[in-house]
Amino acid sequence: MLLQNTLLEAYGPTILGGPFAGMSFVRQVAEGCCVPKLLGCYEEELHPYVEQAILRDYPQILNIGVAEGYYAVGLARRMPSTRIYAFDTDENAQRACAAVAQSNDVAERVHIGGLFGGEDFERYAHIRTLLVCDIEGAERELLNPRAYPALRRMDIIVELHDCLVPGLSVEIPQRFEATHDIKLVKQAGRGAPLPPLFDKLSHLDQLLAVWEWRSGPTPWAIMTVKA
């Protein structure tokens, strides 16, 4: 919290780097880490794939497990023609996401909802769609293309919570191997430069600033519909 307050005092709630640099954010996240998001190094392993998604210019993005809107609002800012459908079961997260969307002037394109059921995928399958999913292990039930065939027509970026449900990083890609090109991305070290204020802090503080509070492996699957 001390590092977070130091960063906020120096720069305010603005994301400093990464694909969403310049985005107005929150002073306290709905869950998990705040400082890496403010620094812009959060989930740095995904940055190349976020940039690829932006270049693909999807008409719509479905973000399930939106939290305070880091991806939903960040992508809305970078993709001015894209509609974002953002879902989270936490009402506090919904309110935070709405506030972040409003402060970044994209509220008219970020549509916020609560519980998302697998049968709802069909509502979004009529046009080219990117699904961004981070739901703490519930992806095992939700990302089932046999039960929800609309998933076969969506590009997907999903965080796989092996630390909560062992084997998800094998099980989920196997479900999509017939319809998608798949790349598994694992956690790596953080190489993003820190703002000058960290020059005067200890090495431990510098390490803690980029720590994302992960209790175990949470790789990502990047799954793109085959041509």
Stockholm file with secondary structure:
# STOCKHOLM 1.0

chainA/1-227         MLLQNTLLEAYGPTILGGPFAGMSFVRQVAEGCCVPKLLGCYEEELHPYVEQAILRDYPQILNIGVAEGYYAVGLARRMPSTRIYAFDTDENAQRACAAVAQSNDVAERVHIGGLFGGEDFERYAHIRTLLVCDIEGAERELLNPRAYPALRRMDIIVELHDCLVPGLSVEIPQRFEATHDIKLVKQAGRGAPLPPLFDKLSHLDQLLAVWEWRSGPTPWAIMTVKA
#=GR chainA/1-227 SS CHHHHHHHHHHCSBCCSGGGTTCBCCSSCSSSCSHHHHHTCTTGGGHHHHHHHHHHTCSEEEEESCTTSHHHHHHHHHCTTCEEEEECSCHHHHHHHHHHHHHTTCGGGEEEESCCCGGGGGGGTTSCEEEEECCTTTHHHHCCTTTCGGGGGSEEEEECCTTTSTTHHHHHHHHHTTTEEEEEECCCCCCCCCCGGGGGSCHHHHHHHHCCCCCSCCCEEEEEECC
#=GC SS_cons         CHHHHHHHHHHCSBCCSGGGTTCBCCSSCSSSCSHHHHHTCTTGGGHHHHHHHHHHTCSEEEEESCTTSHHHHHHHHHCTTCEEEEECSCHHHHHHHHHHHHHTTCGGGEEEESCCCGGGGGGGTTSCEEEEECCTTTHHHHCCTTTCGGGGGSEEEEECCTTTSTTHHHHHHHHHTTTEEEEEECCCCCCCCCCGGGGGSCHHHHHHHHCCCCCSCCCEEEEEECC
//
